[in-house]
């Protein structure tokens, strides 16, 4: 009877521990998001696509984000792209091209820059907004999190994420629903952007689908900034340039 009581107690402890563990994983993911970027900010980035022969194509973009799901982006260079804007509201995305007319719907798996980064990578929202933590492991150097998409509308069904002990993001592997590795994102070159923001300044990606190709995302400036809701609308896409300081 004593052994049965002990076994029953162990089963109860295990069954009640799992929800707490899951919650701890999701809280950790939120902190990783916070360490990566401010909740609302503006940034200047260079996007670089590198072909197997070494040929490069570069874009300069100005990006703004409000809270978890609102992102807008303005192309500053090259001249052929200048004035184009993109808008992301949750799972919905649009591209505005000057002199073309109304914004065009685009998808998360397309790429407005034509490189390994897709639109979901370029117009990134908080990972905790799109994913739940299914597994969490602590290692000698940090954490490994396995994430599952909250809906089928996101770019990747599963993510495997590595973060350091201080909760700074290091690497993400992106998987399809079938379990195929689609791409790897590496977060490099920690930089102090001021006001307490110390975060990777370079993101590099390679993909099994584009062998020999790679793309870089290089941040030159990130600053916290608040924006009105009206800025994140299709009517404002042609006016984003007015936000530049």
Buried (B, 14 or more C-beta within 10 A) or exposed (E): EEEEEEEEEEEEEEEEEEEEEBEEBBEBBBEBBEBBBBEBBBBBBBBBBBEEEEEEBBBBBBBBBBEBBBBBBBBBEEEEBBBBBBBBBBBEBBBBBEEEEEBEEBBBEBBBBEBBBBBBBBBBBBBBBBBEBEEBEEEEEBBBBBBEBEEEEBBBBBBBBBBBEEBBBBBBBBBEEEEEBBBBBBBBEEBEBEEEBEBBBBBBBBBEEBEEBBBBBBBEEBBBBEBEEEBBBEEBBBEBEEBEE
